[in-house]
Amino acid sequence: MSNAATADFYALEDLLEPAEIEVRDRVRDFCEREVTPIINDYWERAEFPAELIPKMAELGIAGGTVEGYGSPGMSAVAAGLVAAEWARADGSLGTFYGVHSFLAMQSIALLGDEEQRQRWLPEMARMEKIGAFGLTEPEHGSDAVALSTSARRDGDEYVLNGAKKWIGNGTIADLVLIWARGEDGNVGGYVVPKGSIGWTATRMTGKTALRAVWQAEITLEDVRVPAENKLANCHSFKDVSVVLDRTRYTVAWRALGIAEAAYDLALQHTLQREQFGQPIAGYQLVQEKLARMLAEITSMRLLSWRLSKLADEGRMTAAMASMAKMNNCKKARAIVADARDLFGGDGILLEHHIARHHADIEAIYTFEGTDHVQALIVGREITGISAITGRRSARPVEKAAGEPPQSI
C-alpha cells in the first residue's frame, strides 16, 4: 500500500531507526493478535484483561526508556511509538502500560537510589510486580502541588495518612508509589506494598471511558512503610515534576495513536460502505473530512517525533511536552469525532471499534494535565507570567526559553 493510502502520507517512516521500527512492529503485531479480537468484550463489561499481562511481559518492553534492570532502554522515539501502538489498539491497555512503565518505573529509576532500583525494577520489568502512581487526590487534580496526604517519621517507618483518586492500576498493583507531604512540608515518594495495614483501594465504577482499565480511590489510615521505601532522591514536588515532564510526551503519542486508529477505521469503512450506488468514499464531503484528518495526523506525527528527538538529546522542556499534549489531544478529539460521524449509525456499535476510541479520547484529553493547564504552562513559558498565580517569573522571558518552568 502506498504512503498516500496510509496515515504515513509524508513517509515519516524514513525518519525512524531500525530498532524503533522493530519494537513498534512487535507491539503492533501483538495488539492485532491478542488485543483487538478480545478488547471490546472486556471494555463493555468494564473488566481488565489480566490474562494479557504475562503475554505483555514477553514483549520485553516494560520500563520503556529505563536503562538496565531488565528494561529495554528505548529511545524516547521508540517509547513514543510503543505508546501510540497501545493506543491504536486500546486506550485502556495503553493506560495500564503507561502507568506501570512510564510513571511507576520511571519514578523509581529517576528518584530512587541504586539499592531501591535493584530491589524493585527487575521484577517490574518482568511484570511480576505491577506498579501504580498515586498523586491525584479527591480535592487536588490540576493543583496537585497542593496535595494534602501526609507522611510522618516514626522510628524506622513512615506513617501515611490521606486519600488518592483516579489511581490507575491502584486495585491490582503490587507496589503503589504514594506522593505525600513530609513534616518539613516537602513532597516525597513512598512505595507502599500491596496488603499494607490501613490501606484501602476501591475500584471506581460508572466510567464512560477507558473502561477496560481500573482506577482506584485509595484511603490511607496510619499506613506504615519502612523508611527504606522512601525514594532517596525525591526532595520536593519539583522532583515529581521531572517524572511528569518525562512521561507527558508519551501522552501526545497516545493521542496520535488513537487518531491514527480512527482515521484507518474511517478510511476502510468509507471505501466499503455503499450508499446511492457507490462507496461513500467517493463523495466530496467524505473526502474533505478524510483529507483534513490526514493533514492533522501528519502534523501530529511530526510534532511527536521532533519532541522525542529533543527528549533523547536532553533538550525537551516541560513547556514543549505540554504543547505536544495540548495540541495532539485536541486534534485527536476532533479526528475521532469526524471518524465516528463517517460511520453513521454503525459508529455507536462496539464491533466497529470507533465507538470505544470515541469514548476513550475524552479521558486522554483530560489526564496528565487538562487542555487548559497545558496551555497555561506554555503561556507562562512564552510570557514569563504565571496565569495561575498571577506572579511574574523571576527571570527574563528570553532566558526562560531553555529552562523548564516552575511546577504547577
Summary of the structure (lengths in Angstrom):
residues: 408
radius of gyration: 21.4
end to end distance: 45.6
largest distance: 78.8
contacts: 1448
relative contact order: 0.12
helix: 55%
strand: 16%
